[in-house]
């Protein structure tokens, strides 16, 4: 029996890419998954697919920039399945461009989704974890925060802010209640490039993704690995990228 069997996992950004792959894999291994994203039709289709294969799933339309939506996602998990064991914070956008382009709106959007969205998830899930006496935050970051590249300074800044946040939260939570895991993927075959407005930056990212991106399922496996560890084992950081990525 999988150590994931019976866990209740809420996932943001679940309608495609890493979020979708994670939902499918965890459901296959026996978890009940509560899927959050903005695209209702995709969520409903994914939920139906999981249920058709014998899994347990529920869908919840959310926007991570709204605290009330994250509260509702967590409440849905508890109402439908009795608890929440893991929150996978996967929603993210990449409005990359040179800093000199002064895309202030893009900067604000990344801060709202990539950083504030994670904070909203923590605020929603942490009280439930404290009441239960255990819980796990798994958050998707990026190798862009480990190797800073031109056009990615603000994006990397939002990801590294979350990295710092999770480490601080980990040190505040050494009573054994909370586990935190940062997942830093490199180039993955997702729709992330579609959120890039700068055409030069978008073309460059898409070209590299087309050349050597790994599938979202590879990242889902890394997330599952962190979740399935014994309660007294915390996998703090996982970096996963194509072997040819520089």
Buried (B, 14 or more C-beta within 10 A) or exposed (E): EBBBEBBBBBBBBBBBBBBBBBBBBBBBBBBBBBBBBBEEEBBBBBBEBBEEEEBBBBBBBBBBBBBEBBBBBBBBBBEBBEBBBBBBBBBBBBBBBBEEBEBEEBBEBBBBBBBBBBBBBBEBBBEBBBEEEEBBBBBBBBBBBBEEEEBBBBBBBBBBBBBEBBBEBBEEBEEEBBBBBBBBBBBBBBEBBEBBBBEEBBEBBBEBBEEBBBBBBBBBBBBBBBBBBEEEEBBEBBBBBBEEBE
